[in-house]
Amino acid sequence: NDYPDISVSTDAGTVERGRYLANHVTVCVDCHSERDWMYFSGPIKPGTEGRGGERFGHDLGFPGEFYARNITPAALKDWSDQDIGRAIVSGVSQNGRPFFPVMPYPAYANLKKSDLASIIAYLRTLHPIDHTVSASSADFPMNLILRTIPGEYHPMDVDDNDPVSRGKYLVTVAGCAECHTPADKGKKLPGMDLAGGFPFPFPDGSIVRSANITPDVDTGIGGWDEKTFVQRFKKYDPSRGYTPAVQGEMNTYMPWTMYSGMTESDLKDMYAYLRTVKPVKNPVRHFTASQK
């Protein structure tokens, strides 16, 4: 895969844009840090930002054992900006090995050049953490299929004067479809875009399923107004304190505390776009308690 044609500036505005994206939109810092499951939605543990190690294994339904890499300067100091950019948008490591797309690089392939450059600039500013992460391994035949997944970089053309266009961009690069579109053996089900129902098992045996976020009135968010949508995210602002997890009650992998940091204007744009997608009637049972 080709290297993205980008130049990375290190000015404060660029770094701040990257911080915003990596913590609240593309949420790179979510999977590449350690999450604290003592609390609802697993907020990240302070001081672990970017150290890697989050595991995605057989017990969660993955075809192998995959670990989020260390993305602090301790691990990336010998990577060029183009190396990091290619990893983000094409899913290829510095050594040419493909990543498993639990990191949604097919979604990140839509990042505007300026946003991709901002994320890279921000990653360079993370506190370096020496933390060795276990090697990932894919089962057969996924180890062969993996090599066919990385694609080329294709920045999305966004009309900055159109809320729906801006919202489509945010919904895309935030990877909403990765969890909110049901799939079978890694293939998204046709006609079910953003219709929810994707199951996520928890170690205790409980299952949480992604919500239907299409504008279907009965089973999606068609009955939500803009204020309800925005408040759903802002409810989990860390300034309000974290909600302790309760054994036997619903938890979620959805990193609410990170997405809560999105600006109201960005959330309103996402809402505007989600109003335009095809409504899909798909009732979802959000949570099944452990039978253990």
Order of alpha helices (4+ residues) and beta strands (2+ residues): alpha-alpha-beta-beta-alpha-alpha-alpha-alpha-beta-alpha-alpha-alpha-beta-beta-beta-beta-alpha-alpha-alpha-beta
